[in-house]
Amino acid sequence: MKTTIQLEELGLFLFGIFLFSQLHFAWWWFLVLILTPDFSMMGYLFGNKVGAGCYNFFHHRGVAVLVYVAGLYFSNETIQLIGIILFAHASMDRMLGYGLKYETGFKFTHLGEIGKNQKQ
């Protein structure tokens, strides 16, 4: 199952790259911005509950899609870019085994505990 999820997430990440290619931004913007959603981990400075909430908000693909659609609605490529980066980053994280967080701690995710070997 792990391989199936990783392949699905790879496909979604590639879709994010495709969406980015439809915008009028230089490619280096994608490389610079792809890790910015991880700044949401700073929420963990205020405890596990706040940390998980912040992290999950910025790694939720539903939020990413809403931001992207808002960018389409307002014909604003910068807003579209933000949505695409959130979407692609969430897919990249999940492809690497980093899922949405539980309030029990950073390493506890919906994909399993980070650092533990998962069955294929």
C-alpha positions as CSV (number, residue, x, y, z in Angstrom):
1,M,0.0,0.0,0.0
2,K,2.9,2.4,0.8
3,T,4.1,2.2,-2.8
4,T,0.6,2.8,-4.2
5,I,0.3,5.9,-2.0
6,Q,3.7,7.2,-3.1
7,L,2.9,6.7,-6.8
8,E,-0.5,8.5,-6.3
9,E,1.3,11.4,-4.5
10,L,4.0,11.5,-7.2
11,G,1.2,11.9,-9.8
12,L,-0.4,14.8,-7.8
13,F,3.0,16.4,-7.4
14,L,3.6,16.2,-11.2
15,F,0.1,17.7,-11.7
16,G,1.2,20.6,-9.5
17,I,4.2,21.1,-11.6
18,F,2.0,21.1,-14.7
19,L,-0.3,23.7,-13.2
20,F,2.7,25.8,-12.3
21,S,3.9,25.6,-15.9
22,Q,0.7,27.3,-17.0
23,L,1.6,30.4,-15.1
24,H,3.9,33.2,-16.2
25,F,6.5,32.8,-13.5
26,A,10.1,31.7,-13.9
27,W,10.8,28.1,-12.9
28,W,13.2,29.2,-10.1
29,W,10.1,30.5,-8.2
30,F,8.8,26.9,-7.9
31,L,12.2,25.8,-6.5
32,V,12.4,28.7,-4.0
33,L,8.8,28.4,-2.8
34,I,8.2,24.7,-2.6
35,L,9.4,24.4,1.0
36,T,7.7,27.5,2.3
37,P,4.7,25.7,3.7
38,D,7.0,24.0,6.2
39,F,7.3,27.4,8.0
40,S,3.9,26.3,9.5
41,M,5.9,24.0,11.8
42,M,6.7,27.0,13.8
43,G,3.3,26.5,15.4
44,Y,4.9,23.7,17.4
45,L,6.6,26.5,19.4
46,F,3.2,27.0,21.0
47,G,2.5,23.3,21.7
48,N,1.4,20.2,19.9
49,K,-2.2,21.3,19.4
50,V,-1.4,24.6,17.8
51,G,1.5,23.1,15.9
52,A,-0.7,20.3,14.4
53,G,-3.4,22.8,13.6
54,C,-1.0,25.2,11.8
55,Y,0.8,22.4,10.0
56,N,-2.4,20.7,8.9
57,F,-4.0,23.9,7.6
58,F,-1.0,24.7,5.3
59,H,-0.7,21.0,4.2
60,H,-4.4,20.4,3.5
61,R,-5.0,20.0,-0.2
62,G,-8.6,21.2,0.2
63,V,-7.2,24.6,1.3
64,A,-4.7,24.5,-1.6
65,V,-7.5,23.9,-4.1
66,L,-9.7,26.7,-2.6
67,V,-6.8,29.2,-2.8
68,Y,-6.0,28.1,-6.4
69,V,-9.7,28.4,-7.4
70,A,-9.8,31.9,-5.8
71,G,-6.9,32.8,-7.9
72,L,-8.7,31.7,-11.0
73,Y,-11.9,33.5,-10.0
74,F,-10.0,36.8,-9.4
75,S,-7.7,36.2,-12.4
76,N,-4.7,36.6,-10.1
77,E,-1.7,34.4,-10.9
78,T,0.0,35.1,-7.5
79,I,-2.9,33.6,-5.7
80,Q,-2.9,30.7,-8.1
81,L,0.8,30.3,-7.4
82,I,0.2,30.1,-3.7
83,G,-2.5,27.4,-4.2
84,I,-0.2,25.4,-6.5
85,I,2.7,25.6,-4.1
86,L,0.5,24.4,-1.2
87,F,-0.9,21.6,-3.3
88,A,2.5,20.4,-4.7
89,H,4.2,20.7,-1.3
90,A,1.5,18.6,0.4
91,S,1.8,15.9,-2.3
92,M,5.6,15.9,-2.0
93,D,5.5,15.6,1.8
94,R,3.0,12.7,1.6
95,M,5.1,11.0,-1.1
96,L,8.0,11.1,1.4
97,G,5.8,9.8,4.2
98,Y,5.0,13.0,6.0
99,G,1.3,13.1,6.6
100,L,-1.2,15.3,8.4
101,K,-0.3,15.6,12.1
102,Y,-2.1,14.3,15.2
103,E,-2.1,16.5,18.3
104,T,0.0,14.0,20.1
105,G,3.2,15.2,18.5
106,F,4.9,16.0,15.2
107,K,6.0,12.5,14.4
108,F,2.4,11.1,14.7
109,T,0.7,11.4,11.3
110,H,-2.2,10.0,9.4
111,L,0.3,7.9,7.4
112,G,1.8,6.4,10.5
113,E,4.6,7.4,12.8
114,I,7.5,9.2,11.1
115,G,10.7,7.2,11.4
116,K,9.0,3.8,11.8
117,N,9.3,1.2,9.0
118,Q,5.9,0.7,7.3
119,K,4.8,-2.5,5.6
120,Q,4.7,-2.3,1.9
